[in-house]
Amino acid sequence: MYRFLVSGGQPLRGAVQTASAKNAVLPILAACLLTEETCTITNLPALEDVNMMLQLLRSMGVAVERQGRAARITAAGRVSTEAPYDIVRKMRASYYVLGPLVARFGRAKVSLPGGCAIGARPVDLHLRGMSGLGAKVTIEHGYIDARAKKLAGAALMLEGAKGPSVGATANTMMAAVLAGGETVISGAACEPEIVDLADFLNCLGAKVSGAGTPEVRIKGVRRLSGAEYRPIPDRIEAGTFAAAACITCGDVEIRLCRPDHLTAVIDVLRRAGARVETTRSSMRVCCKGRAKACDITTAPYPGFPTDLQAQFTALLSTAAGTSVVTENIFEGRFLHAMELARMGARIDVKGSTAVVHGVERLSSAQVMASDLRASAALVLAGLAAEGTTEVLRVYHLDRGYEKLERKLSKLGAKVERVADST
Ligand code: UD1
């Protein structure tokens, strides 16, 4: 186990490059199960979640060859159709194998993911997608069991009470590409990662149109081929560096990112007083002096992403004035507020709203986060705090940020990874 020692007070300056998006890579790796031909996924980020997905594929009998930052994946021969609890409990996104397995092999047995630190995360919409395409779905002994001789295209409404679901849209799209006839998904998630998955599926020979809008159409094909594919850059990582630039009153150029995927985030940065300049593939974020308070409401894309809420709550905790942060996607996603309070932040949480009274300075403390993005928020808070903050349990960070301490250090931050003594 490792922790970070973060010494605050250094304005971040320089350039940093984002990696490929974790949330695009994970469904794309699962989609490799849809074909017996080899798929090569390039520019893979060095993340624990990516290792875990590759481990899951290997455990199912899929050939996975890593060559530097690429992986060659071949799901030929005997492939097991089971995703065991042991792996799924470590990474929820393992449920992405559900759609591809039922579509290609007619059977999938995937452990139910169970509870999660950011709130209730049901899978009813995933199951609605599978049964809507004709699979017989049962839940027994903690496993989802889905069976179908051949899936059949259908008109499906996938929006839930909390809005569209990224995971259910991706899973249903992957299942529908090999179904007979046409599928129309209404209430589809519009996230860039859904568009990226559709682009990858189309490279394999699938016929997916409308991805990025609430209505996705899929014409089923008999079989898919292999392909080489490079996933999109990580908008959440880019947004995290942007917040880090602001909280330290720094000046950072974020290279290899997609500012067009970050419109709502750039709007918040500007309202907080940052100067943001963009090109097609980079953005420069410069913040002279303390940020200004501003309100944030998380929403499905193109709204402000829930995956940046914690990092921006950290930023607003040192802003001048009072901000209201409303979390509309995962209601329990404010556990970081209590940890930030240990660093002197003044945050009142009531239900899905946090009222953040900006303080001039945070002070260092030992803190611990319960999930990936909350851990990033604590690192950001540490960059702005007086003294040395210890962020425990950084394995959460390693799931979704590639070498965060190295990238921040290159920008002038004082961040060190140390092994726990016990
Ligand atoms: C994905 C992202 C996660 C991000 C989230 C929202 C991956 C691997 N993870 O998670 O980082 O925070 O999108 O942008 O890409 N819901 C249901 N029933 C379902 C599924 C979801 O009610 O069957 C609800 C959820 O509880 C939540 C909302 O729908 O309130 C959106 O969740 P969803 O988009 O499915 O999130 P994930 O795909 O799990």
Boltz pocket constraint, residues with backbone or C-beta under 6 A from the ligand:
constraints:
  - pocket:
      binder: B
      contacts: [[A, 22], [A, 23], [A, 24], [A, 26], [A, 93], [A, 120], [A, 121], [A, 122], [A, 123], [A, 124], [A, 125], [A, 126], [A, 127], [A, 160], [A, 161], [A, 162], [A, 163], [A, 164], [A, 165], [A, 166], [A, 167], [A, 168], [A, 189], [A, 193], [A, 305], [A, 306], [A, 307], [A, 328], [A, 329], [A, 330]]
      max_distance: 6.0
